[in-house]
Amino acid sequence: MDDVRATSAWVASHSSHVLVDSSGIEKVVDTIESIPKVDWDFEGIHYFDNGPLTVQYLFVLDALNFCFWPDKDLSYDHLASGLKAALQNDKSAFDADRLQKYTGPQLRELLKWPRPLPLEDERVRLLHEVGFELERSFEGKASNIVESCGKSAVKLVTAITRHFPGFRDHSLYKGHQVFLYKRAQILAADLWGAFRGKGYGEFNDIGSITIMADYIVPAVLRQLGVLKYSSTLANIIDANNEIGSGSEEEVELRACSIYAVEKMRELISQKSGKQVLSVELDLWLWSFGIQFPSLPHHRTLSIYY
């Protein structure tokens, strides 16, 4: 994750459209007595059986966890709870051989969704990719990937991005490669949260994980005064106009969010004398954001978040 931190910091120092406001960070940190502990499954929407099937569920969930906004009624909750219900109804629903055969209409039926999903063809393609590589390299089981990583979240992210191209979330920015790895990192974070840091969720280096740069976190950081946008970018976002995937604006929104929260984390740790995890900050910011669905966020069609 050193690459994620280093390249995000590089973007923040060369950004043309997004500014990380140091005084804004200090003001926010001054209001924080302690980071509220947000229960990972605070809405009860996830499948959990404390075993390998939960790992399989989370892997499938995070393979599909992107781009809900084009459908105003669709949300992450629908995806998580829909996959949970599908697995409760049929424990073999996410077997590797079956993942390779799903069609768009079958995925909709699995989720009980009445119309085509945003980027549906991409979601189906990624299910096929996950099923194929799980079967080819991991005896069909996502839990085997986790077990092979020796309780290291960094090794898990490395393994996921090596074996599954759909998780390779990086961009070119002003001639530099920028690594963001949202969905690969969120798999590690989800495992850690679901298993409460034990079993399949025990990682000795969970502090290495950064925040997950998505739509919600930049919007919350802007609301808190941590991120400042150029007038042009602000107008695009506030008008709900699309921003191109891989564009300077999009990369800056995501990378500056990572950099800003790293600075928040460092300042909170200095203030409290205790280690603060980016994973905890991410969950707190995300839970804050979903309470205010009217917060204007950037709109990019992307498979990465």
C-alpha positions as CSV (number, residue, x, y, z in Angstrom):
1,M,0.0,0.0,0.0
2,D,3.1,2.2,0.0
3,D,2.4,2.8,-3.7
4,V,-1.1,3.9,-3.0
5,R,0.0,6.4,-0.4
6,A,3.0,7.6,-2.4
7,T,1.2,8.1,-5.7
8,S,-1.8,9.7,-4.0
9,A,0.5,12.2,-2.3
10,W,2.1,12.9,-5.7
11,V,-1.2,13.7,-7.2
12,A,-2.2,15.9,-4.3
13,S,1.0,17.9,-4.7
14,H,0.4,18.4,-8.5
15,S,-3.4,18.7,-8.4
16,S,-5.0,21.3,-10.7
17,H,-8.7,20.9,-9.7
18,V,-8.7,19.6,-6.1
19,L,-7.0,21.1,-3.1
20,V,-6.4,19.4,0.2
21,D,-6.9,22.1,2.8
22,S,-4.6,21.7,5.8
23,S,-6.6,24.1,7.9
24,G,-9.7,22.2,7.1
25,I,-8.1,19.0,8.3
26,E,-7.1,20.7,11.6
27,K,-10.6,22.0,12.1
28,V,-12.2,18.6,11.6
29,V,-9.6,16.9,13.8
30,D,-10.1,19.4,16.6
31,T,-13.8,18.5,16.7
32,I,-13.1,14.8,17.0
33,E,-12.8,13.4,20.6
34,S,-12.5,9.9,19.3
35,I,-13.4,8.1,16.1
36,P,-16.9,6.7,16.5
37,K,-16.7,2.9,16.3
38,V,-19.1,1.9,13.5
39,D,-20.1,-1.7,13.4
40,W,-19.1,-3.2,10.1
41,D,-22.5,-4.8,9.5
42,F,-24.5,-2.0,11.2
43,E,-27.6,-2.6,9.0
44,G,-27.6,-6.4,9.0
45,I,-27.4,-6.6,5.2
46,H,-24.5,-9.0,4.8
47,Y,-24.2,-12.8,4.8
48,F,-22.1,-14.2,7.6
49,D,-21.6,-17.8,8.8
50,N,-18.1,-17.4,10.2
51,G,-16.6,-19.7,7.6
52,P,-15.3,-20.0,4.0
53,L,-18.7,-19.3,2.5
54,T,-18.6,-15.8,4.0
55,V,-15.3,-15.2,2.3
56,Q,-16.8,-16.4,-1.0
57,Y,-19.7,-14.1,-0.5
58,L,-17.5,-11.1,0.3
59,F,-15.3,-11.7,-2.8
60,V,-18.4,-11.9,-5.1
61,L,-19.8,-8.8,-3.4
62,D,-16.6,-6.8,-3.8
63,A,-16.2,-7.9,-7.4
64,L,-19.6,-6.3,-8.1
65,N,-19.3,-3.4,-5.7
66,F,-19.2,-0.4,-8.1
67,C,-21.2,2.2,-9.9
68,F,-24.8,2.4,-8.5
69,W,-25.6,6.0,-9.2
70,P,-26.9,5.7,-12.8
71,D,-30.0,4.0,-11.2
72,K,-31.4,6.3,-8.6
73,D,-33.0,3.4,-6.8
74,L,-30.1,1.1,-6.7
75,S,-27.6,1.1,-3.8
76,Y,-24.9,-0.9,-2.2
77,D,-27.5,-2.2,0.3
78,H,-29.5,-3.8,-2.5
79,L,-26.4,-5.6,-3.8
80,A,-25.2,-6.8,-0.4
81,S,-28.7,-7.9,0.8
82,G,-29.6,-9.4,-2.6
83,L,-26.5,-11.5,-2.7
84,K,-27.1,-12.5,0.9
85,A,-30.6,-13.7,0.1
86,A,-29.4,-15.6,-3.0
87,L,-26.8,-17.4,-0.9
88,Q,-29.3,-18.2,1.9
89,N,-31.6,-19.7,-0.8
90,D,-28.9,-21.6,-2.5
91,K,-25.5,-22.3,-0.9
92,S,-24.0,-23.2,-4.2
93,A,-25.0,-19.9,-5.9
94,F,-21.4,-18.6,-5.8
95,D,-19.5,-21.8,-6.7
96,A,-16.7,-21.0,-9.1
97,D,-18.2,-23.0,-12.0
98,R,-21.6,-21.2,-11.6
99,L,-20.0,-17.8,-11.5
100,Q,-18.6,-18.4,-15.0
101,K,-22.1,-19.0,-16.5
102,Y,-24.2,-16.1,-15.2
103,T,-25.9,-13.9,-17.7
104,G,-27.2,-10.4,-17.2
105,P,-30.8,-11.5,-16.7
106,Q,-29.7,-14.2,-14.3
107,L,-27.7,-11.8,-12.2
108,R,-30.8,-9.5,-12.1
109,E,-32.9,-12.5,-10.9
110,L,-30.2,-13.3,-8.3
111,L,-30.5,-9.8,-6.9
112,K,-34.3,-9.5,-7.5
113,W,-33.7,-6.4,-9.5
114,P,-36.4,-5.5,-12.0
115,R,-34.3,-3.9,-14.8
116,P,-30.8,-3.9,-16.3
117,L,-28.1,-3.0,-13.8
118,P,-25.7,-0.2,-14.4
119,L,-22.7,-1.5,-16.4
120,E,-24.4,-4.9,-16.4
121,D,-22.2,-6.4,-19.1
122,E,-19.1,-5.5,-17.0
123,R,-20.6,-7.0,-13.9
124,V,-21.2,-10.2,-15.7
125,R,-17.7,-10.2,-17.2
126,L,-16.2,-9.7,-13.8
127,L,-18.2,-12.6,-12.3
128,H,-16.9,-14.8,-15.1
129,E,-13.3,-13.6,-14.5
130,V,-13.7,-14.3,-10.7
131,G,-15.1,-17.8,-11.3
132,F,-12.5,-18.8,-13.9
133,E,-9.5,-17.7,-11.9
134,L,-10.9,-19.1,-8.6
135,E,-11.4,-22.5,-10.3
136,R,-8.0,-22.4,-12.1
137,S,-5.8,-21.2,-9.3
138,F,-7.5,-21.6,-5.9
139,E,-9.6,-24.8,-6.1
140,G,-12.7,-22.6,-6.5
141,K,-12.5,-21.0,-3.1
142,A,-11.7,-17.4,-2.2
143,S,-10.8,-18.6,1.3
144,N,-7.8,-20.3,-0.2
145,I,-6.5,-16.9,-1.4
146,V,-6.9,-15.5,2.1
147,E,-5.2,-18.5,3.7
148,S,-2.2,-18.2,1.3
149,C,-1.5,-14.6,2.4
150,G,-0.3,-15.4,6.0
151,K,-2.5,-12.9,7.8
152,S,-1.2,-10.0,5.6
153,A,-3.7,-7.6,4.1
154,V,-1.0,-6.2,1.9
155,K,-0.2,-9.7,0.5
156,L,-4.0,-10.2,0.0
157,V,-4.3,-7.0,-2.0
158,T,-1.2,-8.0,-4.0
159,A,-2.6,-11.5,-4.8
160,I,-6.0,-10.2,-5.8
161,T,-4.6,-7.6,-8.2
162,R,-2.2,-10.1,-9.6
163,H,-4.8,-12.8,-10.4
164,F,-7.9,-10.7,-11.1
165,P,-7.5,-7.9,-13.7
166,G,-10.8,-6.4,-12.8
167,F,-9.4,-5.3,-9.4
168,R,-6.4,-3.5,-11.0
169,D,-7.6,0.0,-10.1
170,H,-4.9,2.4,-11.3
171,S,-4.6,5.3,-13.6
172,L,-2.2,7.5,-15.6
173,Y,-2.0,11.0,-14.3
174,K,0.3,13.7,-15.8
175,G,2.6,10.9,-17.0
176,H,2.7,9.1,-13.6
177,Q,1.0,5.8,-12.7
178,V,-1.3,6.2,-9.8
179,F,-2.5,3.2,-7.7
180,L,-5.8,3.4,-5.9
181,Y,-7.0,-0.3,-5.5
182,K,-10.4,0.5,-4.0
183,R,-12.1,-2.9,-4.4
184,A,-9.0,-5.0,-3.6
185,Q,-8.5,-3.0,-0.4
186,I,-12.2,-3.1,0.6
187,L,-12.1,-6.9,0.4
188,A,-9.4,-6.9,3.1
189,A,-11.4,-4.3,5.1
190,D,-14.6,-6.3,4.8
191,L,-12.9,-9.5,5.9
192,W,-11.4,-7.7,8.9
193,G,-14.7,-6.1,9.8
194,A,-16.9,-9.2,9.2
195,F,-14.7,-11.6,11.2
196,R,-13.8,-8.9,13.8
197,G,-10.1,-9.3,13.2
198,K,-10.1,-13.0,13.8
199,G,-10.0,-16.1,11.6
200,Y,-10.2,-15.1,8.0
201,G,-10.2,-11.5,9.1
202,E,-7.0,-11.6,11.1
203,F,-4.4,-9.3,9.4
204,N,-1.2,-8.3,11.2
205,D,-0.9,-5.3,9.0
206,I,-4.5,-4.0,8.7
207,G,-3.0,-0.5,9.4
208,S,-1.4,-0.6,6.0
209,I,-4.8,-0.4,4.2
210,T,-5.8,3.1,3.1
211,I,-9.3,4.5,2.7
212,M,-11.4,3.2,-0.2
213,A,-11.6,6.1,-2.7
214,D,-15.1,6.1,-4.0
215,Y,-18.0,8.5,-4.7
216,I,-19.1,9.1,-1.1
217,V,-15.8,9.9,0.7
218,P,-14.8,12.9,-1.5
219,A,-18.3,14.3,-1.1
220,V,-18.0,14.1,2.7
221,L,-14.5,15.5,2.7
222,R,-15.8,18.4,0.6
223,Q,-18.7,19.0,3.0
224,L,-16.3,18.9,6.0
225,G,-14.0,21.5,4.3
226,V,-11.1,19.2,3.9
227,L,-11.3,19.2,0.1
228,K,-11.7,22.3,-2.0
229,Y,-12.7,22.1,-5.7
230,S,-12.0,24.5,-8.5
231,S,-15.1,26.4,-9.6
232,T,-15.2,24.5,-12.8
233,L,-15.1,21.1,-11.1
234,A,-17.6,22.2,-8.4
235,N,-20.0,23.3,-11.2
236,I,-19.7,20.0,-13.0
237,I,-20.4,18.0,-9.8
238,D,-23.2,20.2,-8.6
239,A,-24.9,20.0,-12.0
240,N,-24.6,16.1,-11.9
241,N,-22.6,16.1,-15.1
242,E,-20.4,13.1,-15.8
243,I,-16.6,13.2,-15.3
244,G,-14.6,10.8,-17.5
245,S,-13.0,7.7,-16.0
246,G,-9.2,8.3,-15.8
247,S,-9.5,12.0,-16.3
248,E,-7.4,14.4,-14.3
249,E,-10.4,15.5,-12.3
250,E,-11.5,12.0,-11.4
251,V,-8.0,10.9,-10.4
252,E,-7.5,14.0,-8.3
253,L,-10.8,13.5,-6.5
254,R,-9.9,10.0,-5.5
255,A,-6.2,10.4,-4.8
256,C,-6.6,13.6,-2.8
257,S,-9.2,11.9,-0.7
258,I,-6.7,9.2,0.2
259,Y,-4.0,11.7,0.9
260,A,-6.3,13.9,3.0
261,V,-7.5,11.1,5.2
262,E,-3.9,9.9,5.7
263,K,-3.1,13.4,7.0
264,M,-6.2,13.3,9.2
265,R,-5.2,9.9,10.6
266,E,-1.7,11.2,11.4
267,L,-3.0,14.3,13.1
268,I,-5.6,12.3,15.1
269,S,-2.9,9.9,16.2
270,Q,-0.6,12.7,17.3
271,K,-3.5,14.3,19.2
272,S,-4.7,11.1,20.9
273,G,-1.4,9.3,21.2
274,K,-3.2,6.2,19.8
275,Q,-2.9,4.5,16.4
276,V,-5.9,5.3,14.2
277,L,-6.7,3.0,11.3
278,S,-7.6,4.4,7.9
279,V,-10.1,1.5,7.7
280,E,-11.9,2.9,10.7
281,L,-11.8,6.5,9.3
282,D,-13.2,5.2,6.0
283,L,-16.1,3.4,7.7
284,W,-16.9,6.5,9.7
285,L,-16.8,8.8,6.7
286,W,-18.8,6.4,4.6
287,S,-21.5,6.0,7.3
288,F,-21.6,9.8,7.6
289,G,-22.1,10.1,3.9
290,I,-24.9,7.7,3.5
291,Q,-26.9,9.6,6.1
292,F,-26.9,12.5,3.7
293,P,-27.8,11.1,0.3
294,S,-28.4,14.6,-1.1
295,L,-24.6,15.4,-0.9
296,P,-23.5,16.0,-4.5
297,H,-20.9,13.5,-5.6
298,H,-18.9,13.1,-8.8
299,R,-20.4,10.9,-11.4
300,T,-18.0,8.6,-13.3
301,L,-18.9,5.3,-15.0
302,S,-16.2,3.0,-13.7
303,I,-15.9,-0.6,-12.6
304,Y,-13.4,0.3,-9.9
305,Y,-15.9,1.9,-7.4
